[in-house]
Amino acid sequence: MVDETPIPIMTEVNGNDLAALETAKSRTLGCLPTYASIELYVYCCYQTSHDSQPYTNEFDCRQVVFVVRSRMSPAVPSMKKSDMLKNHHLIRAKRIFESLTPANILKRKIDQWSKITDDVCEAYHKWYYNNRVFETTKWAGVVTLKSPADMWNYQEIIFELKPQLIIEFGTRYGGSAMFFAGVLHQLNSAADSVVLSVDIDHVTIDARVKANPRIHLFQGSSTAPETAEKIVQMRAKYPGPVFIILDSEHAKDHVLGEMMLLRSLLRKGDYVIVEDGNINGHPVAPGFGQGPYEALEAYFAKFPNDYTRDEKREHKFGFTFAPLGFLIKN
Ligand SMILES: C[S@@+](CC[C@H](N)C(=O)[O-])C[C@H]1O[C@@H](n2cnc3c(N)ncnc32)[C@H](O)[C@@H]1O
C-alpha cells in the first residue's frame, strides 16, 4: 500500500560531501522519495548533464532538472508520494542515481561543474546587463555603472597594490570615483592617495563627488596631450603605484588611443583595467561594433610584452565587464 502522507520540506545534502552523499543514497533507495532524495536527484542529474560517459545517452538530464525542480516547489506541498512515484522523469533519474558511485562522481565533478558554472555565469552576466541593472547600481547613493563583482575585485587589487594614485577615464555621475576614493580612505594606505577622474563632460557629476577632497576631476579627452600632461604632474606629486581604469568612450579606436597614451606613462607593476570588453558579443550587446575587446586584441598583437594578463582576477567572480582587461604593466 502506498503511503499518501504529504512530502516533507526539503532538506539539503551537500553533493561535495561524498560520505553524506552515500548515506543519503542508501537512505533514499531504502524509502519512498522525499524532498531530500529529490534534491539528490537534481545533483546527480547535473553531474551527468554534460557527461560524455555512460549516462548521457539515457535522456536529457537538464529536462529532468527542470521537471524535478518544479515538483520541489513549495507551491505544491500537498503532492503525494504516489504521484511522485508515477513521474517517469524521476524514475529515470532514480535509475541513474543508483548507478553513481563516489569514485565516478569525484572523477567528473570538477570539469562538469566548471562547465555548468560557466553557463550559469554567462546567463547571469546577460541578465544583469540586458536588464540594465548597472544603470541603477549605486555607491553611496551615486550611480556607478559597474558590476558589483568587478568593484569587489578592484577593491582587493587596490588593497594589495596600495596605489597612491587611482586614475579613471570616464567619470559620468562619479559613483565609481567615490567608490575608489572611499576604498583609498578605508585602506588608509597613504593619507595623500587620491583619485584623478577624467571626463570630457562634467554636467552629470554629482555634487558630493565634486566636493570630495580625495577626488581630482579633470575635464578633457582621455586621449588628449593635456591629459597625458596632467597624469605626468600627478605622478610626480603621488609617486607610488598607479591603478588606472579605462571606462570612457568604448569604441575600439578610442580605447586603443588611450592605451597608446599610457605606454610612456606607466611603470612596472602599475595595474590597468580596460572595462566594457564584454560588449560586442563578449557576451553582451552583440550589435555594438568593435569595442574594448577588439582594441585589446589589436594592442596585444602589436605589443605582446607590455602587460601580463591577470587571468586569475579576471575569472575570479565568474563574470566581468572587463574580459581580457585585467593587466599588470611589465
Ligand atoms: C561609462 S561612463 C563612465 C562611468 C563611470 N566610470 C562609472 O563607472 O560610473 C563613460 C563616460 O565617458 C565619458 N567620455 C566619453 N568620451 C570621452 C573621452 N573622449 N574622454 C574622456 N571621457 C569621455 C562620457 O562623458 C561618460 O561620462
The ligand as an SDF file (V2000), in Angstrom:
LIG
                    3D

 27 29  0  0  0  0  0  0  0  0999 V2000
   30.5620   54.6300  -18.9050 C   0  0  0  0  0  0  0  0  0  0  0  0
   30.6330   56.2810  -18.4300 S   0  0  0  0  0  0  0  0  0  0  0  0
   31.7040   56.2690  -17.0390 C   0  0  0  0  0  0  0  0  0  0  0  0
   31.1220   55.5350  -15.8970 C   0  0  0  0  0  0  0  0  0  0  0  0
   31.8420   55.6330  -14.5970 C   0  0  0  0  0  0  0  0  0  0  0  0
   33.2360   55.3050  -14.6970 N   0  0  0  0  0  0  0  0  0  0  0  0
   31.1740   54.6750  -13.6280 C   0  0  0  0  0  0  0  0  0  0  0  0
   31.6390   53.5260  -13.5190 O   0  0  0  0  0  0  0  0  0  0  0  0
   30.1950   55.0480  -13.0160 O   0  0  0  0  0  0  0  0  0  0  0  0
   31.5500   56.9770  -19.7230 C   0  0  0  0  0  0  0  0  0  0  0  0
   31.9370   58.4140  -19.5720 C   0  0  0  0  0  0  0  0  0  0  0  0
   32.9760   58.6530  -20.5050 O   0  0  0  0  0  0  0  0  0  0  0  0
   32.8770   59.9760  -20.9200 C   0  0  0  0  0  0  0  0  0  0  0  0
   33.6150   60.1440  -22.1840 N   0  0  0  0  0  0  0  0  0  0  0  0
   33.2080   59.9130  -23.4490 C   0  0  0  0  0  0  0  0  0  0  0  0
   34.1860   60.1890  -24.3150 N   0  0  0  0  0  0  0  0  0  0  0  0
   35.2560   60.5950  -23.5870 C   0  0  0  0  0  0  0  0  0  0  0  0
   36.5730   60.9830  -23.8900 C   0  0  0  0  0  0  0  0  0  0  0  0
   36.9920   61.0710  -25.1580 N   0  0  0  0  0  0  0  0  0  0  0  0
   37.3930   61.2900  -22.8800 N   0  0  0  0  0  0  0  0  0  0  0  0
   37.0010   61.2240  -21.5940 C   0  0  0  0  0  0  0  0  0  0  0  0
   35.7590   60.8630  -21.2410 N   0  0  0  0  0  0  0  0  0  0  0  0
   34.8940   60.5460  -22.2240 C   0  0  0  0  0  0  0  0  0  0  0  0
   31.3870   60.2390  -21.0270 C   0  0  0  0  0  0  0  0  0  0  0  0
   31.1500   61.6340  -20.9320 O   0  0  0  0  0  0  0  0  0  0  0  0
   30.8520   59.4230  -19.8530 C   0  0  0  0  0  0  0  0  0  0  0  0
   30.6380   60.2390  -18.7390 O   0  0  0  0  0  0  0  0  0  0  0  0
  1  2  1  0
  2  3  1  0
  2 10  1  0
  3  4  1  0
  4  5  1  0
  5  6  1  0
  5  7  1  0
  7  8  2  0
  7  9  1  0
 10 11  1  0
 11 12  1  0
 11 26  1  0
 12 13  1  0
 13 14  1  0
 13 24  1  0
 14 15  1  0
 14 23  1  0
 15 16  2  0
 16 17  1  0
 17 18  1  0
 17 23  2  0
 18 19  1  0
 18 20  2  0
 20 21  1  0
 21 22  2  0
 22 23  1  0
 24 25  1  0
 24 26  1  0
 26 27  1  0
M  CHG  2   2   1   9  -1
M  END
$$$$
